[in-house]
């Protein structure tokens, strides 16, 4: 029996292809059962995220039939073969370990994928789609992901403008944002992304100011906040802790004297300004005011680049862990087993594993 992975990801297929195969988490079991029966698989785990759709399985057929599995996942009349990659044996093991550890993600070292892999495995296990091989495989993958987190720095340091803004805000406010309030001036995409990252950290109050009252209300409603007019920005700013600006205005809209007046009204409580606009919304001399922390898009992108370089430097250590863990797992697969009290034959070829036990 052969252990394999067949899949496509953001590296091999554009989003318009990936979306045709995407499987909602609630449907993983149903589609997994279909794959197991129609694909003649002994064991199967289906992983589906916004960036990848992968089938991990155990079977005795050759890799040439893998494309049929993806035809089962989609009603579209489309040949997915040009977008697929297929790996067997230790290559499949190393691939899953890299995926679970965040090394195959768009943002190297991101942690969300580990939870998605675990969710996919548990769904398959609950549906009785896994067996001796895939159980060991996915348990080892999650253990390896944990090793990568604890033994390397691959996950340290934010790698997007929005997440860097959150990281800086947490430093300024002693790692507690749950009781803080945020205001966005100009509802641009990058500013909105910052708000989303901050909201994930428990920000309770959101105020949106925008030239378009309708756009302001829509975004404010999404975060359970309130909208204000542009002429009410300064008054509203006196009551918030974090301000994100992304207006697209041709010149600065916040000047030193205005922010000084805001600071006086707020009794000099710390104010964190994230200016993502180009040209800048906030005059640079604002940062000279006591307890005012101003970061523009260049500051944030510099931090992003530094963090990305740090993560890339850790890749070699991560791959060493993966290779070591994969070899150990393959040795366990190749070791004689005793199903029903009878000693199994000596190990099969390197990309083969012993038959699955239900």
C-alpha positions as CSV (number, residue, x, y, z in Angstrom):
1,X,0.0,0.0,0.0
2,X,1.3,3.5,-0.9
3,X,1.0,6.6,1.2
4,X,0.5,9.7,-1.0
5,X,-0.6,13.3,-1.2
6,X,-2.2,14.8,-4.2
7,X,-3.1,18.4,-4.2
8,X,-3.0,21.9,-5.5
9,X,-2.1,25.2,-3.8
10,X,-1.6,28.9,-4.3
11,X,1.8,27.9,-5.8
12,X,0.3,25.8,-8.6
13,X,-3.2,27.1,-9.1
14,X,-4.9,30.6,-9.2
15,X,-7.8,31.3,-6.9
16,X,-10.4,30.8,-9.7
17,X,-9.2,27.1,-9.8
18,X,-8.9,26.6,-6.1
19,X,-12.3,28.0,-5.3
20,X,-13.9,25.3,-7.6
21,X,-12.5,22.6,-5.3
22,X,-12.7,24.3,-1.9
23,X,-14.6,22.2,0.7
24,X,-16.2,23.9,3.7
25,X,-15.0,22.5,7.1
26,X,-18.6,21.1,7.7
27,X,-18.3,19.0,4.5
28,X,-14.9,17.5,5.0
29,X,-16.3,14.2,6.3
30,X,-18.9,13.8,3.6
31,X,-16.4,14.5,0.8
32,X,-13.8,12.4,2.5
33,X,-16.2,9.4,2.5
34,X,-16.8,10.0,-1.2
35,X,-13.1,10.0,-1.9
36,X,-12.5,6.9,0.0
37,X,-15.2,4.9,-1.7
38,X,-15.0,6.1,-5.2
39,X,-11.2,6.5,-5.1
40,X,-10.7,3.0,-3.7
41,X,-8.6,4.4,-0.8
42,X,-7.8,2.4,2.4
43,X,-7.5,5.6,4.4
44,X,-8.0,9.3,3.6
45,X,-7.7,12.8,5.0
46,X,-9.0,15.8,3.1
47,X,-7.4,19.2,3.8
48,X,-9.1,22.3,2.3
49,X,-8.1,25.9,3.1
50,X,-8.2,29.1,1.1
51,X,-4.7,28.4,-0.2
52,X,-4.7,24.6,-0.8
53,X,-6.8,21.5,-1.4
54,X,-5.0,18.3,-0.6
55,X,-5.9,14.6,-0.4
56,X,-3.7,12.4,1.9
57,X,-4.4,8.8,1.3
58,X,-3.3,5.2,1.3
59,X,-4.0,3.0,-1.7
60,X,-2.4,0.4,-4.0
61,X,-3.0,2.3,-7.3
62,X,-0.4,4.2,-9.3
63,X,-0.2,8.0,-9.1
64,X,-1.6,8.4,-12.6
65,X,-5.2,8.1,-11.2
66,X,-4.9,10.9,-8.6
67,X,-6.5,13.5,-10.9
68,X,-9.8,11.5,-10.6
69,X,-10.0,12.4,-6.9
70,X,-10.3,16.0,-7.8
71,X,-13.0,15.4,-10.3
72,X,-15.0,14.0,-7.5
73,X,-14.6,17.2,-5.5
74,X,-16.0,19.5,-8.2
75,X,-18.9,19.6,-10.5
76,X,-17.0,21.8,-13.0
77,X,-16.0,20.3,-16.3
78,X,-12.4,21.1,-15.9
79,X,-9.1,19.1,-16.1
80,X,-7.3,19.9,-12.9
81,X,-4.2,17.8,-13.9
82,X,-2.0,20.7,-14.9
83,X,-2.4,22.2,-11.4
84,X,-1.8,19.1,-9.4
85,X,1.3,17.8,-7.5
86,X,1.6,14.3,-6.3
87,X,4.1,13.0,-3.8
88,X,4.5,9.5,-2.3
89,X,6.2,8.0,0.7
90,X,8.7,10.1,2.6
91,X,8.1,13.0,0.2
92,X,4.4,13.0,1.1
93,X,5.4,12.9,4.8
94,X,7.8,15.8,4.5
95,X,5.3,17.8,2.6
96,X,2.6,17.4,5.2
97,X,5.1,18.3,8.0
98,X,6.1,21.5,6.1
99,X,2.4,22.4,5.6
100,X,1.5,21.8,9.2
101,X,4.5,23.8,10.3
102,X,3.6,26.8,8.2
103,X,6.6,26.5,5.9
104,X,4.5,26.0,2.8
105,X,2.2,29.0,3.5
106,X,2.1,32.4,1.8
107,X,3.3,33.9,5.0
108,X,6.1,31.6,6.2
109,X,5.6,30.5,9.8
110,X,1.9,31.4,10.1
111,X,0.1,29.4,12.7
112,X,-3.5,29.2,11.4
113,X,-2.7,26.3,9.1
114,X,-1.7,24.0,12.0
115,X,-5.2,24.3,13.4
116,X,-6.7,23.7,10.0
117,X,-4.7,20.5,9.5
118,X,-5.7,19.3,12.9
119,X,-9.4,20.1,12.2
120,X,-9.2,18.1,8.9
121,X,-7.5,15.1,10.6
122,X,-10.1,15.1,13.4
123,X,-13.0,15.3,10.9
124,X,-11.6,12.3,9.0
125,X,-10.9,10.3,12.2
126,X,-14.5,10.9,13.5
127,X,-15.8,9.7,10.2
128,X,-13.6,6.6,10.5
129,X,-11.7,7.4,7.4
130,X,-8.2,7.1,9.0
131,X,-6.2,4.1,10.0
132,X,-2.9,3.1,11.3
133,X,-0.9,5.0,8.7
134,X,-2.8,8.3,8.5
135,X,-3.3,8.4,12.3
136,X,0.5,8.1,12.8
137,X,1.2,10.5,10.0
138,X,-1.0,13.3,11.2
139,X,-0.2,12.9,14.9
140,X,3.5,13.1,13.9
141,X,2.8,16.2,11.7
142,X,1.2,18.0,14.6
143,X,4.1,17.0,16.9
144,X,6.6,18.2,14.4
145,X,4.7,21.5,14.0
146,X,5.0,22.0,17.7
147,X,8.7,21.3,17.6
148,X,9.1,23.9,14.9
149,X,7.3,26.5,17.0
150,X,9.3,25.8,20.1
151,X,12.8,25.0,18.7
152,X,13.0,27.7,16.0
153,X,12.0,31.4,15.6
154,X,10.0,30.7,12.4
155,X,6.8,32.0,13.8
156,X,8.2,35.1,15.6
157,X,7.6,38.6,14.2
158,X,4.5,39.8,12.3
159,X,4.7,39.7,8.5
160,X,1.9,41.9,7.3
161,X,1.3,45.6,7.8
162,X,-1.9,44.9,9.7
163,X,-0.3,42.3,12.0
164,X,2.8,44.6,12.6
165,X,0.4,47.4,13.7
166,X,-1.2,45.0,16.2
167,X,2.3,43.9,17.4
168,X,3.3,47.5,18.0
169,X,0.0,48.4,19.7
170,X,0.4,45.5,22.1
171,X,3.9,46.7,23.1
172,X,2.6,50.2,23.7
173,X,-0.4,49.1,25.7
174,X,1.3,46.4,27.8
175,X,0.0,43.5,25.7
176,X,-3.6,44.1,26.6
177,X,-5.9,45.6,23.9
178,X,-9.2,44.2,25.2
179,X,-10.3,47.5,26.8
180,X,-8.9,49.8,24.0
181,X,-10.8,51.7,21.4
182,X,-9.8,52.3,17.8
183,X,-10.7,54.9,15.1
184,X,-10.2,54.6,11.4
185,X,-10.1,57.8,9.3
186,X,-10.7,56.9,5.7
187,X,-11.9,53.4,5.1
188,X,-9.2,52.2,2.7
189,X,-8.3,48.5,2.3
190,X,-5.1,48.6,4.3
191,X,-6.7,50.6,7.1
192,X,-9.6,48.1,7.1
193,X,-7.0,45.3,7.3
194,X,-5.4,46.9,10.4
195,X,-8.9,47.2,12.0
196,X,-9.5,43.5,11.4
197,X,-6.2,42.5,13.0
198,X,-6.9,44.7,16.0
199,X,-10.5,43.4,16.3
200,X,-9.1,39.9,16.6
201,X,-7.3,41.0,19.7
202,X,-10.5,42.0,21.4
203,X,-10.8,45.7,20.6
204,X,-14.2,46.7,22.0
205,X,-14.9,50.1,20.5
206,X,-14.6,51.1,16.8
207,X,-15.3,54.5,15.3
208,X,-15.2,55.1,11.5
209,X,-14.8,58.5,9.8
210,X,-15.0,58.7,6.1
211,X,-15.9,61.2,3.4
212,X,-18.7,58.8,2.3
213,X,-21.1,58.5,5.2
214,X,-22.6,55.3,3.7
215,X,-19.1,53.6,3.5
216,X,-18.4,54.7,7.1
217,X,-21.7,53.3,8.3
218,X,-21.2,49.9,6.6
219,X,-17.7,49.4,8.0
220,X,-18.8,50.6,11.5
221,X,-21.8,48.3,11.5
222,X,-19.5,45.3,10.6
223,X,-17.4,45.9,13.7
224,X,-20.3,46.9,15.9
225,X,-19.1,50.5,16.0
226,X,-20.3,54.0,15.1
227,X,-19.7,56.3,12.2
228,X,-18.8,60.0,12.4
229,X,-18.3,62.7,9.9
230,X,-14.8,64.0,8.9
231,X,-15.5,67.2,10.8
232,X,-16.0,65.2,14.0
233,X,-12.7,63.4,13.8
234,X,-10.8,65.4,16.4
235,X,-13.5,65.4,19.0
236,X,-13.9,61.6,18.6
237,X,-10.1,61.1,18.7
238,X,-10.0,62.4,22.2
239,X,-11.8,59.3,23.4
240,X,-9.8,56.5,21.5
241,X,-6.5,54.9,22.0
242,X,-5.5,53.9,18.5
243,X,-6.1,55.8,15.2
244,X,-5.6,54.3,11.8
245,X,-5.5,56.8,8.9
246,X,-5.8,55.9,5.2
247,X,-7.7,58.6,3.4
248,X,-5.9,59.1,0.1
249,X,-5.9,62.8,0.7
250,X,-3.4,64.8,-1.4
251,X,-1.9,66.4,1.8
252,X,-1.7,65.9,5.5
253,X,-5.0,66.1,7.4
254,X,-3.6,65.9,11.0
255,X,-1.2,68.5,12.2
256,X,0.9,69.0,15.3
257,X,-1.3,71.7,16.9
258,X,-4.5,69.6,16.3
259,X,-3.1,66.5,17.9
260,X,-1.7,68.6,20.8
261,X,-5.2,69.8,21.5
262,X,-6.5,66.2,21.3
263,X,-3.8,65.2,23.8
264,X,-4.8,68.0,26.2
265,X,-8.4,66.9,26.0
266,X,-7.5,63.3,26.8
267,X,-5.2,64.3,29.7
268,X,-2.1,63.1,27.9
269,X,-3.1,59.4,27.8
270,X,-1.0,57.5,25.2
271,X,-2.2,57.8,21.6
272,X,-1.1,55.3,18.9
273,X,-1.3,56.7,15.3
274,X,-0.9,54.3,12.3
275,X,-0.6,56.4,9.2
276,X,-0.9,54.0,6.2
277,X,-1.8,56.7,3.7
278,X,0.5,57.7,0.8
279,X,0.8,60.7,0.7
280,X,0.9,60.7,4.5
281,X,-2.2,61.8,6.5
282,X,-0.3,62.8,9.6
283,X,2.4,65.5,9.8
284,X,5.7,63.9,10.9
285,X,6.3,66.5,13.7
286,X,3.3,65.0,15.5
287,X,5.6,62.2,16.8
288,X,7.5,64.8,18.9
289,X,4.5,65.2,21.2
290,X,4.8,63.3,24.5
291,X,2.9,60.0,24.7
292,X,2.1,60.1,20.9
293,X,3.4,57.1,18.9
294,X,3.3,57.6,15.2
295,X,4.1,55.0,12.6
296,X,3.8,55.4,8.8
297,X,3.7,52.7,6.2
298,X,7.5,52.7,5.7
299,X,8.0,52.1,9.4
300,X,5.6,49.1,9.2
301,X,7.0,47.7,6.0
302,X,10.6,47.9,7.3
303,X,9.5,45.8,10.3
304,X,7.7,43.4,8.0
305,X,10.9,42.9,5.9
306,X,13.0,42.4,9.0
307,X,10.6,39.8,10.3
308,X,10.5,38.0,7.0
309,X,14.3,37.8,6.8
310,X,14.4,36.4,10.3
311,X,11.9,33.7,9.4
312,X,13.8,32.8,6.2
313,X,17.0,32.4,8.2
314,X,15.2,29.8,10.3
315,X,14.1,27.7,7.4
316,X,17.1,25.5,7.4
317,X,16.6,24.6,11.0
318,X,12.9,23.8,10.3
319,X,13.7,21.6,7.4
320,X,16.3,19.7,9.5
321,X,13.6,19.0,12.0
322,X,11.2,17.9,9.3
323,X,13.6,15.5,7.7
324,X,14.6,13.9,11.0
325,X,10.9,13.5,12.0
326,X,10.0,12.1,8.6
327,X,12.8,9.5,8.7
328,X,11.7,8.4,12.2
329,X,8.1,8.0,11.0
330,X,9.1,6.0,7.9
331,X,11.2,3.7,10.1
332,X,8.1,3.1,12.2
333,X,6.1,2.3,9.1
334,X,8.8,0.0,7.8
335,X,9.3,-1.8,11.2
336,X,7.6,-5.3,11.5
337,X,4.1,-5.1,13.0
338,X,2.1,-7.8,14.6
339,X,-1.6,-7.6,13.4
340,X,-3.5,-10.5,14.9
341,X,-0.4,-11.8,16.7
342,X,1.4,-12.7,13.4
343,X,4.7,-11.1,12.7
344,X,4.4,-9.0,9.5
345,X,6.9,-9.2,6.6
346,X,10.0,-7.1,6.7
347,X,9.8,-3.5,5.4
348,X,8.5,-2.8,1.9
349,X,10.3,-0.3,-0.4
350,X,11.1,3.2,0.9
351,X,7.9,4.8,-0.6
352,X,5.7,1.9,0.5
353,X,4.1,1.3,3.9
354,X,2.6,-1.7,5.5
355,X,-1.2,-2.3,4.9
356,X,-3.5,-0.1,6.9
357,X,-5.2,-1.5,10.0
358,X,-8.8,-0.3,10.4
